[in-house]
Amino acid sequence: MNKNILFFILLTIVSLSTVNYTFAQESTHSKNNIAVSENNTHTVEHELPNTVMVIPFIILLVMIATGPILYPHFWEHQYPKVSVLLGTIVVIYYAFFLHNTTSLLHTAAEYFSFIALLASLFFASGGIMIKVDKKATPILNVGILLFGAIIANLIGTTGASMLLIRPFIKINQDRIKPYLIVFFIFIVSNIGGALTPIGDPPLFLGFLRGIDFFWFIEHIWYIWLPTLTLILIIFYFIDSRNRDIKASKEYTGKIEFKGAKNLIYLAIILVAVFIDPNVMSWVPNLAPSPIGLREIIQFSVVILAMKTSDIEILKYNEFNAEPIKEVAYLFIGIFATMIPALQLISHEANVLGDKLTVGMFFWSTGLLSGVLDNAPTYLNFLSAALGKFGFDINIATDVKEFMNVDYIFLQAISVAAVFFGAMTYIGNGPNFMVKSIVERAGIEMPSFFAYVYKYSLPILIPVFVLVWLVFYF
């Protein structure tokens, strides 16, 4: 973490401490000029941001999409400054013009939670070696992707992605093509983790709000299974056409595993996920600090894994910190610049809640999850759906009643947030990490737009339309 990230964090903390924290200057604006900011106990009203403040997010999104293609040299060296600068513009606007430090505090907490989980899983899994000495075949690849989808529900999509992406590349090194990685992102990094709160961040946020742990597998498995099966079938037929396999090598068929102590690190990370005041009452609440006990534990695992992971395993995995560095820089800008967009979306969703059908919730949550981080998008539409039926997202008993009475809306929002996270590189954290790891291994990946028009639109959208027609039309 260098001076650019430190500057952004420092600016956020200074803003939180210098701006009047009560800022309960109850606005006399009309209802259309009011946004609701949620916390665990009550709601506080704030003035909505000017729509012009969505521009930094659009600029960052466009530069992420075009930088590696149109101005690669500039982007490679300057993307940290661009991301931090655009994020800083929004931070200054919220702190000193809107006097809304609650949104900054919430975003800072979400960012640190996000990066603590990704970084800890990244460094812990980097010290694990899985070596499969088998000939790459479509059936073997389908098996790996299916295995990744299943374990994503146990160690998260990030954990499964970081654990399997390197062996997946190694197995297919003589026939590697971009579609292999794209389907890995579709299945392991996203759709696979739809069955438990551990699987994907949106579902975990729902769990923290009061949704039962096993509700997801009970109500989503019959959508998850056919969706996953259909995408695996599509992958099998595409992979069957890839015959660029060198036949000279002999295979032993052995599977080798090393780095068992790093499994302990993974276990610590996953246990830490639940060390939250909303889950365990004994956990201290460190607010207004954006870092809680969970993040302290996970950052400690980062340091421990860096110091103790086997050097030979790291060399075999071609491990370096650049992928997590890239994610840390880009997502600090994404998290900051998307604050205005999310607040405006949240306001409109709540205003229009009575008019939104279950199908509209499905497509709205899904499409926005593809271009915004799917976790806060999920919470915004969950809040709107609860409001539609007179429930409050901040009251656990309301969430539980909604979960049992009007489950179809909760199901649609949950499915959409997880599934549509695969639509772009920035829809879900693991997507960008996988892309970065693969590119640093010398494999050329499709650009942001190429990923969408070559793979997401022709493959995912037809599948999601079927899901909509069968379950939500």
The 8 nearest C-alpha neighbors of each residue, nearest first, counted from 0:
[[1, 4, 5, 2, 324, 3, 327, 328],
 [2, 0, 3, 4, 5, 6, 324, 79],
 [1, 3, 5, 4, 6, 0, 7, 8],
 [4, 2, 6, 5, 1, 7, 83, 80],
 [5, 3, 7, 6, 2, 1, 0, 8],
 [4, 6, 2, 8, 3, 7, 9, 1],
 [7, 5, 9, 3, 4, 8, 2, 10],
 [6, 8, 10, 4, 9, 5, 11, 83],
 [7, 9, 11, 5, 10, 6, 12, 4],
 [10, 8, 6, 12, 11, 7, 5, 13],
 [9, 11, 7, 13, 8, 12, 6, 14],
 [12, 10, 14, 8, 9, 13, 15, 7],
 [11, 13, 15, 9, 14, 10, 8, 16],
 [14, 12, 10, 16, 15, 11, 17, 9],
 [15, 13, 11, 12, 17, 16, 94, 18],
 [14, 16, 12, 13, 100, 17, 18, 11],
 [15, 17, 13, 14, 18, 12, 20, 19],
 [18, 16, 14, 15, 13, 19, 20, 12],
 [17, 19, 14, 20, 16, 15, 98, 94],
 [20, 18, 22, 21, 17, 98, 16, 15],
 [21, 19, 22, 18, 100, 15, 16, 17],
 [20, 22, 23, 19, 24, 18, 100, 98],
 [23, 21, 24, 20, 19, 98, 99, 25],
 [24, 22, 21, 25, 43, 44, 26, 20],
 [25, 23, 22, 26, 21, 45, 27, 44],
 [24, 26, 23, 27, 44, 45, 22, 28],
 [25, 27, 28, 24, 46, 45, 44, 33],
 [28, 26, 25, 29, 24, 30, 32, 33],
 [29, 27, 26, 32, 30, 33, 31, 46],
 [28, 30, 31, 32, 27, 33, 26, 46],
 [29, 31, 32, 33, 28, 34, 27, 46],
 [30, 32, 29, 33, 28, 34, 47, 346],
 [33, 31, 30, 47, 29, 46, 28, 34],
 [32, 34, 46, 47, 30, 31, 45, 44],
 [35, 33, 47, 45, 46, 44, 346, 36],
 [34, 36, 44, 43, 45, 37, 42, 33],
 [35, 37, 43, 42, 44, 34, 102, 38],
 [38, 36, 42, 35, 41, 43, 39, 393],
 [39, 37, 40, 41, 42, 36, 393, 43],
 [38, 40, 393, 41, 37, 394, 277, 42],
 [41, 39, 38, 393, 42, 394, 37, 43],
 [42, 40, 38, 39, 37, 43, 393, 36],
 [41, 43, 37, 36, 38, 35, 44, 40],
 [44, 42, 36, 35, 45, 41, 37, 23],
 [43, 45, 35, 34, 33, 36, 42, 46],
 [46, 44, 34, 33, 35, 47, 43, 99],
 [45, 47, 33, 32, 34, 48, 97, 26],
 [46, 48, 34, 33, 32, 45, 49, 343],
 [49, 47, 339, 50, 46, 52, 343, 97],
 [48, 50, 51, 52, 47, 339, 53, 343],
 [49, 51, 52, 53, 48, 339, 343, 340],
 [52, 50, 49, 53, 54, 48, 55, 339],
 [51, 53, 50, 54, 49, 339, 55, 48],
 [52, 54, 51, 56, 55, 50, 340, 339],
 [53, 55, 57, 52, 56, 51, 58, 50],
 [56, 54, 58, 57, 85, 53, 336, 59],
 [55, 57, 336, 59, 54, 58, 53, 337],
 [56, 58, 54, 60, 59, 55, 61, 53],
 [57, 59, 55, 61, 56, 60, 54, 62],
 [60, 58, 62, 56, 61, 57, 63, 55],
 [59, 61, 57, 63, 58, 62, 56, 64],
 [62, 60, 64, 58, 59, 63, 65, 57],
 [61, 63, 66, 65, 59, 64, 60, 58],
 [64, 62, 60, 61, 66, 65, 59, 67],
 [63, 65, 447, 61, 62, 66, 60, 448],
 [64, 66, 62, 68, 63, 69, 67, 61],
 [65, 67, 62, 70, 74, 68, 69, 71],
 [66, 68, 71, 65, 70, 69, 74, 64],
 [69, 67, 66, 65, 71, 70, 446, 64],
 [68, 70, 66, 65, 71, 67, 74, 72],
 [69, 71, 66, 73, 72, 68, 74, 67],
 [72, 70, 67, 74, 73, 66, 68, 75],
 [73, 71, 75, 74, 70, 76, 67, 77],
 [74, 72, 71, 76, 75, 70, 77, 78],
 [75, 73, 71, 78, 77, 66, 76, 72],
 [76, 74, 72, 73, 71, 77, 78, 67],
 [75, 77, 74, 73, 78, 72, 79, 71],
 [76, 78, 74, 80, 79, 73, 75, 81],
 [77, 79, 81, 74, 80, 82, 76, 75],
 [80, 78, 82, 328, 81, 77, 83, 329],
 [81, 79, 83, 77, 78, 82, 84, 3],
 [82, 80, 78, 84, 79, 83, 85, 77],
 [81, 83, 332, 79, 85, 80, 84, 329],
 [82, 84, 86, 80, 332, 85, 81, 87],
 [85, 83, 87, 81, 86, 82, 80, 88],
 [84, 86, 88, 87, 82, 83, 55, 81],
 [87, 85, 332, 335, 83, 336, 84, 89],
 [86, 88, 90, 84, 89, 85, 83, 91],
 [89, 87, 85, 91, 86, 90, 92, 84],
 [88, 90, 92, 87, 86, 91, 336, 93],
 [91, 89, 87, 93, 92, 88, 94, 86],
 [92, 90, 94, 88, 89, 93, 95, 87],
 [91, 93, 89, 96, 90, 94, 95, 88],
 [94, 92, 97, 90, 99, 91, 96, 98],
 [95, 93, 98, 91, 14, 92, 100, 99],
 [94, 96, 98, 92, 91, 93, 97, 18],
 [95, 97, 92, 98, 93, 94, 91, 99],
 [96, 98, 93, 99, 95, 94, 92, 46],
 [99, 97, 94, 95, 96, 93, 100, 22],
 [100, 98, 97, 93, 101, 94, 102, 45],
 [99, 101, 103, 102, 15, 94, 104, 98],
 [102, 100, 104, 103, 99, 105, 36, 20],
 [103, 101, 105, 104, 100, 106, 99, 36],
 [104, 102, 100, 106, 101, 105, 107, 11],
 [103, 105, 101, 107, 102, 106, 100, 108],
 [104, 106, 102, 108, 103, 107, 101, 109],
 [105, 107, 109, 103, 108, 104, 110, 102],
 [106, 108, 110, 104, 109, 105, 289, 103],
 [107, 109, 289, 105, 111, 106, 110, 112],
 [110, 108, 106, 112, 107, 111, 113, 105],
 [111, 109, 113, 107, 112, 108, 106, 114],
 [110, 112, 114, 108, 113, 109, 115, 107],
 [111, 113, 109, 115, 110, 114, 294, 108],
 [114, 112, 110, 111, 116, 115, 109, 117],
 [113, 115, 117, 111, 116, 112, 118, 110],
 [116, 114, 112, 118, 113, 117, 294, 297],
 [117, 115, 119, 114, 113, 118, 120, 112],
 [118, 116, 114, 120, 119, 115, 121, 113],
 [119, 117, 121, 115, 120, 116, 114, 122],
 [118, 120, 301, 116, 121, 122, 117, 297],
 [121, 119, 123, 117, 118, 158, 122, 124],
 [120, 122, 118, 119, 124, 123, 117, 161],
 [121, 123, 125, 119, 124, 120, 304, 301],
 [124, 122, 120, 125, 261, 304, 121, 126],
 [123, 125, 127, 126, 162, 121, 122, 120],
 [126, 124, 122, 123, 127, 121, 318, 313],
 [125, 127, 308, 124, 313, 123, 258, 312],
 [128, 126, 258, 124, 125, 257, 261, 129],
 [127, 129, 257, 256, 312, 258, 130, 126],
 [130, 128, 256, 255, 166, 131, 127, 257],
 [129, 131, 255, 254, 166, 128, 132, 256],
 [130, 132, 254, 133, 253, 255, 129, 170],
 [133, 131, 252, 253, 250, 251, 254, 130],
 [134, 132, 252, 250, 131, 135, 251, 253],
 [133, 135, 136, 250, 132, 170, 252, 139],
 [136, 134, 171, 170, 133, 139, 140, 137],
 [135, 137, 139, 138, 140, 134, 239, 238],
 [136, 138, 140, 139, 238, 235, 239, 141],
 [137, 139, 141, 136, 140, 142, 235, 135],
 [140, 138, 142, 136, 141, 137, 143, 135],
 [139, 141, 143, 137, 142, 138, 136, 144],
 [142, 140, 138, 144, 139, 143, 145, 137],
 [141, 143, 139, 145, 140, 144, 146, 138],
 [144, 142, 146, 140, 145, 141, 147, 139],
 [143, 145, 147, 141, 146, 142, 148, 140],
 [146, 144, 148, 142, 147, 143, 141, 149],
 [145, 147, 143, 149, 144, 148, 142, 150],
 [146, 148, 144, 187, 150, 145, 149, 159],
 [149, 147, 191, 187, 145, 151, 146, 150],
 [148, 150, 146, 151, 147, 152, 191, 145],
 [149, 151, 153, 152, 147, 148, 154, 146],
 [152, 150, 155, 156, 192, 159, 148, 154],
 [151, 153, 198, 192, 150, 155, 195, 149],
 [152, 154, 150, 151, 155, 197, 198, 149],
 [155, 153, 158, 151, 152, 150, 159, 197],
 [156, 154, 198, 151, 158, 157, 197, 152],
 [155, 157, 151, 188, 159, 158, 192, 198],
 [156, 158, 160, 429, 155, 159, 161, 188],
 [157, 159, 155, 154, 161, 160, 156, 120],
 [160, 158, 162, 151, 156, 157, 161, 147],
 [161, 159, 157, 163, 162, 158, 164, 188],
 [160, 162, 158, 159, 163, 164, 124, 121],
 [161, 163, 159, 124, 160, 158, 164, 165],
 [164, 162, 160, 166, 165, 161, 167, 159],
 [163, 165, 167, 160, 166, 161, 162, 168],
 [164, 166, 168, 167, 163, 169, 316, 162],
 [167, 165, 169, 168, 163, 164, 129, 170],
 [168, 166, 164, 170, 165, 169, 163, 171],
 [169, 167, 165, 171, 166, 170, 172, 164],
 [170, 168, 166, 172, 171, 167, 165, 130],
 [171, 169, 167, 168, 172, 135, 166, 131],
 [172, 170, 175, 168, 174, 169, 173, 135],
 [171, 173, 169, 175, 174, 168, 170, 167],
 [174, 172, 171, 244, 175, 245, 243, 170],
 [175, 173, 243, 171, 172, 244, 176, 241],
 [174, 176, 172, 171, 173, 179, 177, 168],
 [175, 177, 178, 179, 174, 180, 442, 443],
 [176, 178, 179, 180, 444, 181, 443, 445],
 [177, 179, 181, 180, 176, 182, 454, 183],
 [180, 178, 177, 182, 181, 176, 183, 175],
 [179, 181, 183, 178, 182, 177, 184, 176],
 [180, 182, 178, 184, 183, 179, 185, 177],
 [183, 181, 185, 184, 180, 179, 186, 178],
 [182, 184, 180, 181, 186, 187, 185, 179],
 [185, 183, 188, 181, 182, 186, 187, 430],
 [186, 184, 182, 421, 183, 189, 188, 181],
 [185, 187, 190, 191, 183, 184, 189, 188],
 [186, 188, 148, 147, 191, 183, 189, 184],
 [189, 187, 184, 156, 160, 429, 186, 185],
 [190, 188, 191, 186, 185, 187, 421, 192],
 [191, 189, 418, 186, 192, 193, 417, 185],
 [190, 192, 148, 186, 187, 189, 193, 151],
 [191, 193, 198, 152, 151, 199, 190, 156],
 [194, 192, 191, 198, 190, 195, 417, 199],
 [193, 195, 216, 215, 192, 152, 219, 220],
 [194, 196, 198, 197, 152, 215, 193, 216],
 [197, 195, 203, 202, 198, 206, 199, 212],
 [198, 196, 195, 155, 199, 152, 203, 153],
 [197, 199, 192, 155, 152, 195, 196, 151],
 [198, 200, 192, 201, 202, 197, 155, 156],
 [199, 201, 203, 202, 374, 204, 198, 196],
 [202, 200, 374, 204, 203, 199, 377, 373],
 [203, 201, 196, 205, 204, 200, 199, 206],
 [202, 204, 196, 206, 200, 205, 201, 197],
 [205, 203, 207, 201, 206, 202, 200, 208],
 [206, 204, 202, 208, 203, 207, 210, 201],
 [205, 207, 210, 203, 209, 208, 204, 202],
 [206, 208, 204, 205, 209, 277, 203, 278],
 [209, 207, 205, 206, 395, 210, 204, 393],
 [208, 210, 395, 206, 207, 398, 399, 211],
 [211, 209, 206, 205, 399, 208, 212, 398],
 [212, 210, 214, 213, 206, 209, 399, 215],
 [211, 213, 214, 206, 196, 210, 195, 215],
 [214, 212, 215, 211, 216, 217, 195, 194],
 [215, 213, 217, 211, 212, 216, 218, 210],
 [216, 214, 194, 218, 217, 213, 219, 195],
 [215, 217, 194, 220, 219, 218, 213, 214],
 [218, 216, 214, 215, 219, 220, 213, 194],
 [219, 217, 215, 216, 220, 214, 410, 221],
 [218, 220, 216, 222, 215, 221, 223, 217],
 [221, 219, 223, 216, 222, 224, 218, 217],
 [220, 222, 219, 224, 223, 225, 218, 217],
 [223, 221, 219, 220, 224, 225, 226, 466],
 [224, 222, 220, 226, 221, 225, 227, 219],
 [223, 225, 227, 226, 221, 222, 220, 228],
 [226, 224, 228, 227, 223, 222, 229, 221],
 [227, 225, 229, 223, 228, 224, 222, 230],
 [226, 228, 224, 230, 225, 229, 223, 231],
 [229, 227, 225, 231, 226, 230, 224, 232],
 [228, 230, 232, 226, 231, 227, 225, 233],
 [229, 231, 233, 227, 232, 228, 234, 226],
 [232, 230, 234, 228, 233, 229, 235, 227],
 [233, 231, 235, 229, 234, 230, 228, 236],
 [234, 232, 230, 231, 236, 235, 229, 237],
 [233, 235, 231, 237, 232, 236, 238, 230],
 [236, 234, 232, 238, 233, 237, 137, 239],
 [235, 237, 239, 233, 238, 234, 232, 240],
 [238, 236, 234, 239, 235, 240, 233, 241],
 [237, 239, 235, 241, 240, 236, 137, 234],
 [240, 238, 236, 237, 241, 137, 235, 242],
 [239, 241, 238, 237, 242, 236, 235, 243],
 [242, 240, 238, 239, 243, 174, 237, 244],
 [241, 243, 244, 240, 239, 174, 238, 245],
 [244, 242, 174, 241, 245, 173, 175, 240],
 [243, 245, 242, 174, 173, 246, 135, 241],
 [246, 244, 247, 173, 243, 248, 174, 242],
 [245, 247, 248, 244, 249, 134, 243, 173],
 [248, 246, 245, 249, 244, 250, 134, 173],
 [249, 247, 246, 250, 245, 134, 244, 251],
 [250, 248, 247, 251, 246, 134, 133, 132],
 [249, 251, 133, 252, 132, 134, 248, 253],
 [252, 250, 253, 132, 133, 249, 254, 131],
 [251, 253, 133, 132, 250, 254, 131, 134],
 [254, 252, 132, 251, 131, 255, 133, 130],
 [253, 255, 131, 130, 132, 256, 252, 129],
 [256, 254, 130, 129, 253, 131, 257, 128],
 [255, 257, 129, 128, 130, 254, 258, 127],
 [258, 256, 128, 259, 127, 129, 255, 312],
 [257, 259, 127, 260, 261, 126, 128, 256],
 [258, 260, 262, 261, 257, 127, 263, 256],
 [261, 259, 262, 263, 258, 264, 308, 127],
 [260, 262, 264, 263, 259, 123, 258, 126],
 [263, 261, 265, 260, 264, 259, 266, 258],
 [262, 264, 266, 261, 260, 265, 267, 259],
 [263, 265, 261, 267, 262, 266, 123, 268],
 [266, 264, 262, 268, 263, 267, 269, 123],
 [267, 265, 263, 269, 264, 268, 270, 262],
 [268, 266, 264, 270, 265, 269, 271, 263],
 [267, 269, 271, 265, 266, 270, 297, 264],
 [270, 268, 272, 266, 271, 267, 265, 154],
 [269, 271, 267, 272, 268, 273, 266, 274],
 [270, 272, 274, 268, 293, 273, 269, 267],
 [271, 273, 269, 270, 274, 293, 268, 275],
 [274, 272, 271, 275, 270, 278, 269, 279],
 [275, 273, 271, 293, 272, 282, 279, 276],
 [274, 276, 278, 277, 273, 279, 282, 293],
 [277, 275, 282, 279, 280, 278, 284, 283],
 [278, 276, 275, 207, 279, 280, 208, 39],
 [279, 277, 275, 276, 273, 207, 280, 274],
 [280, 278, 276, 281, 282, 275, 277, 274],
 [279, 281, 276, 282, 278, 277, 283, 275],
 [280, 282, 279, 283, 276, 275, 278, 284],
 [283, 281, 276, 280, 279, 275, 284, 274],
 [284, 282, 285, 281, 276, 292, 280, 275],
 [283, 285, 286, 276, 282, 291, 275, 292],
 [284, 286, 291, 288, 283, 287, 290, 292],
 [287, 285, 288, 284, 289, 291, 290, 283],
 [286, 288, 289, 285, 104, 290, 284, 15],
 [287, 289, 286, 290, 285, 291, 108, 104],
 [290, 288, 108, 107, 287, 104, 291, 286],
 [291, 289, 288, 294, 108, 111, 295, 292],
 [292, 290, 293, 294, 285, 295, 289, 284],
 [291, 293, 295, 294, 296, 290, 274, 283],
 [294, 292, 271, 296, 291, 295, 274, 272],
 [293, 295, 297, 296, 291, 292, 115, 290],
 [294, 296, 292, 298, 293, 297, 299, 291],
 [297, 295, 299, 293, 294, 298, 292, 300],
 [296, 298, 294, 300, 299, 295, 119, 115],
 [297, 299, 301, 295, 300, 296, 115, 294],
 [300, 298, 296, 302, 297, 301, 295, 303],
 [299, 301, 303, 297, 298, 302, 304, 119],
 [302, 300, 119, 298, 304, 299, 303, 122],
 [301, 303, 305, 299, 300, 304, 306, 298],
 [302, 304, 300, 306, 305, 301, 307, 299],
 [305, 303, 301, 307, 308, 306, 302, 123],
 [306, 304, 302, 303, 307, 308, 301, 122],
 [305, 307, 303, 304, 308, 302, 301, 309],
 [306, 308, 304, 305, 303, 309, 310, 126],
 [309, 307, 126, 304, 305, 306, 310, 261],
 [308, 310, 312, 311, 126, 313, 307, 258],
 [311, 309, 313, 312, 314, 308, 126, 307],
 [312, 310, 314, 313, 309, 315, 316, 308],
 [311, 313, 315, 314, 309, 310, 126, 128],
 [312, 314, 310, 316, 318, 311, 315, 126],
 [315, 313, 317, 311, 312, 316, 310, 318],
 [314, 316, 312, 317, 313, 311, 318, 128],
 [315, 317, 313, 318, 314, 312, 165, 125],
 [318, 316, 314, 315, 313, 319, 440, 312],
 [317, 319, 316, 313, 314, 125, 320, 315],
 [320, 318, 321, 317, 322, 313, 125, 323],
 [319, 321, 323, 322, 324, 318, 122, 121],
 [320, 322, 324, 323, 319, 325, 435, 436],
 [323, 321, 435, 325, 324, 320, 432, 436],
 [322, 324, 326, 325, 321, 320, 327, 118],
 [323, 325, 321, 327, 322, 326, 320, 328],
 [326, 324, 322, 328, 323, 327, 321, 329],
 [325, 327, 323, 329, 324, 328, 330, 322],
 [328, 326, 324, 325, 330, 329, 323, 331],
 [329, 327, 79, 325, 331, 326, 330, 324],
 [328, 330, 326, 332, 331, 82, 327, 325],
 [329, 331, 333, 332, 327, 328, 334, 326],
 [330, 332, 334, 328, 333, 329, 327, 335],
 [333, 331, 82, 86, 330, 335, 329, 83],
 [332, 334, 330, 336, 335, 331, 337, 329],
 [333, 335, 331, 337, 332, 330, 336, 106],
 [336, 334, 86, 332, 333, 337, 338, 331],
 [337, 335, 56, 86, 333, 338, 334, 55],
 [336, 338, 340, 334, 335, 339, 56, 333],
 [337, 339, 341, 340, 336, 335, 342, 334],
 [340, 338, 342, 341, 337, 48, 53, 343],
 [341, 339, 337, 343, 338, 342, 53, 344],
 [340, 342, 344, 338, 343, 339, 345, 337],
 [343, 341, 345, 339, 344, 340, 346, 338],
 [342, 344, 346, 340, 345, 341, 339, 347],
 [343, 345, 341, 347, 342, 346, 348, 340],
 [346, 344, 342, 348, 379, 343, 347, 341],
 [347, 345, 343, 349, 344, 348, 34, 342],
 [346, 348, 350, 344, 349, 345, 351, 343],
 [349, 347, 345, 351, 346, 350, 352, 383],
 [348, 350, 383, 352, 346, 347, 351, 345],
 [351, 349, 347, 348, 352, 346, 353, 383],
 [350, 352, 348, 354, 349, 353, 347, 355],
 [351, 353, 349, 387, 355, 354, 348, 350],
 [352, 354, 387, 351, 355, 350, 349, 356],
 [355, 353, 351, 352, 356, 387, 350, 359],
 [356, 354, 352, 359, 353, 351, 360, 357],
 [357, 355, 359, 358, 360, 354, 353, 352],
 [356, 358, 360, 359, 408, 471, 361, 355],
 [359, 357, 361, 471, 356, 360, 472, 362],
 [358, 360, 356, 362, 361, 357, 355, 363],
 [359, 361, 357, 363, 358, 362, 364, 412],
 [362, 360, 358, 411, 359, 364, 412, 415],
 [363, 361, 365, 359, 364, 360, 366, 358],
 [364, 362, 360, 365, 366, 361, 359, 367],
 [365, 363, 361, 367, 362, 360, 366, 368],
 [366, 364, 415, 419, 362, 368, 416, 363],
 [365, 367, 369, 368, 363, 362, 364, 419],
 [366, 368, 369, 370, 365, 364, 371, 363],
 [369, 367, 373, 365, 371, 366, 370, 420],
 [368, 370, 426, 420, 422, 367, 366, 419],
 [371, 369, 367, 426, 368, 425, 423, 372],
 [372, 370, 368, 367, 369, 373, 426, 376],
 [371, 373, 426, 374, 368, 427, 375, 376],
 [372, 374, 368, 376, 416, 375, 377, 371],
 [373, 375, 201, 377, 376, 372, 200, 378],
 [376, 374, 378, 377, 373, 379, 372, 201],
 [377, 375, 373, 379, 374, 378, 368, 380],
 [376, 378, 374, 375, 380, 379, 201, 373],
 [379, 377, 381, 375, 376, 380, 382, 374],
 [380, 378, 382, 376, 345, 381, 377, 375],
 [379, 381, 383, 382, 377, 378, 384, 376],
 [380, 382, 378, 384, 383, 379, 377, 385],
 [381, 383, 385, 379, 380, 392, 384, 378],
 [382, 384, 349, 380, 386, 381, 385, 352],
 [385, 383, 387, 381, 386, 382, 380, 352],
 [384, 386, 390, 382, 387, 383, 388, 391],
 [387, 385, 389, 383, 390, 388, 384, 382],
 [386, 388, 384, 352, 353, 385, 389, 383],
 [389, 387, 386, 385, 390, 384, 401, 353],
 [388, 390, 386, 387, 385, 391, 397, 384],
 [391, 389, 385, 386, 397, 388, 392, 398],
 [392, 390, 393, 394, 397, 385, 386, 389],
 [391, 393, 382, 394, 398, 385, 390, 208],
 [392, 394, 391, 39, 395, 40, 208, 38],
 [395, 393, 397, 396, 391, 392, 398, 208],
 [396, 394, 209, 398, 397, 208, 399, 393],
 [395, 397, 399, 398, 394, 400, 209, 401],
 [398, 396, 400, 394, 395, 390, 399, 391],
 [399, 397, 395, 401, 396, 400, 209, 402],
 [400, 398, 402, 396, 401, 397, 210, 209],
 [401, 399, 397, 403, 402, 398, 404, 396],
 [400, 402, 398, 404, 405, 399, 403, 397],
 [403, 401, 399, 406, 400, 404, 398, 405],
 [402, 404, 400, 401, 406, 405, 399, 398],
 [405, 403, 401, 406, 402, 400, 407, 399],
 [406, 404, 401, 407, 403, 402, 408, 409],
 [405, 407, 402, 409, 408, 403, 404, 410],
 [408, 406, 410, 409, 405, 411, 357, 471],
 [409, 407, 411, 410, 406, 357, 405, 412],
 [410, 408, 406, 412, 407, 411, 413, 402],
 [409, 411, 407, 413, 408, 412, 406, 414],
 [412, 410, 361, 408, 414, 413, 409, 415],
 [411, 413, 415, 409, 410, 361, 414, 364],
 [414, 412, 410, 416, 415, 411, 409, 417],
 [415, 413, 411, 417, 412, 416, 418, 410],
 [414, 416, 365, 412, 418, 413, 417, 419],
 [417, 415, 365, 413, 373, 368, 414, 419],
 [416, 418, 420, 414, 415, 419, 189, 190],
 [419, 417, 190, 415, 420, 416, 414, 421],
 [420, 418, 365, 421, 422, 369, 415, 416],
 [419, 421, 426, 369, 427, 417, 418, 422],
 [422, 420, 419, 185, 423, 189, 426, 418],
 [421, 423, 369, 419, 455, 420, 426, 451],
 [424, 422, 426, 425, 369, 421, 451, 370],
 [423, 425, 430, 431, 426, 447, 427, 422],
 [426, 424, 423, 427, 431, 370, 428, 430],
 [427, 425, 420, 369, 423, 372, 370, 424],
 [428, 426, 420, 425, 430, 429, 372, 373],
 [427, 429, 430, 431, 425, 432, 426, 157],
 [430, 428, 432, 157, 431, 427, 188, 433],
 [431, 429, 424, 433, 432, 428, 427, 184],
 [430, 432, 434, 424, 433, 429, 428, 435],
 [431, 433, 429, 435, 434, 430, 322, 436],
 [432, 434, 436, 430, 435, 431, 429, 437],
 [435, 433, 431, 437, 432, 436, 438, 430],
 [434, 436, 322, 432, 438, 433, 437, 431],
 [437, 435, 433, 439, 438, 434, 322, 432],
 [436, 438, 440, 434, 439, 435, 442, 433],
 [437, 439, 442, 441, 435, 440, 436, 443],
 [440, 438, 441, 436, 437, 435, 442, 322],
 [439, 441, 437, 438, 442, 436, 317, 435],
 [440, 442, 438, 439, 443, 437, 436, 444],
 [443, 441, 438, 437, 440, 444, 439, 177],
 [444, 442, 438, 441, 445, 177, 437, 176],
 [443, 445, 177, 442, 446, 438, 434, 437],
 [446, 444, 450, 449, 447, 443, 177, 448],
 [445, 447, 449, 448, 450, 444, 64, 68],
 [446, 448, 64, 450, 449, 445, 451, 424],
 [447, 449, 451, 450, 446, 452, 64, 445],
 [450, 448, 446, 452, 451, 445, 453, 447],
 [451, 449, 447, 445, 448, 453, 454, 452],
 [452, 450, 455, 448, 449, 454, 453, 456],
 [451, 453, 449, 456, 454, 450, 455, 448],
 [454, 452, 449, 450, 451, 455, 457, 456],
 [453, 455, 450, 458, 451, 457, 456, 452],
 [456, 454, 451, 459, 422, 458, 457, 452],
 [455, 457, 460, 452, 458, 454, 451, 459],
 [458, 456, 454, 455, 459, 460, 453, 461],
 [459, 457, 455, 454, 456, 460, 461, 462],
 [460, 458, 455, 462, 461, 456, 463, 457],
 [459, 461, 463, 456, 462, 458, 464, 457],
 [462, 460, 464, 463, 459, 458, 465, 457],
 [463, 461, 465, 459, 460, 464, 466, 458],
 [464, 462, 466, 460, 465, 461, 459, 467],
 [465, 463, 467, 461, 466, 462, 460, 468],
 [466, 464, 468, 462, 463, 467, 469, 461],
 [467, 465, 463, 469, 464, 468, 470, 462],
 [466, 468, 471, 464, 465, 470, 469, 472],
 [469, 467, 472, 465, 466, 470, 471, 464],
 [468, 470, 466, 467, 465, 471, 472, 464],
 [469, 471, 467, 468, 466, 472, 222, 465],
 [472, 470, 467, 358, 468, 357, 469, 466],
 [471, 468, 467, 358, 470, 469, 357, 466]]
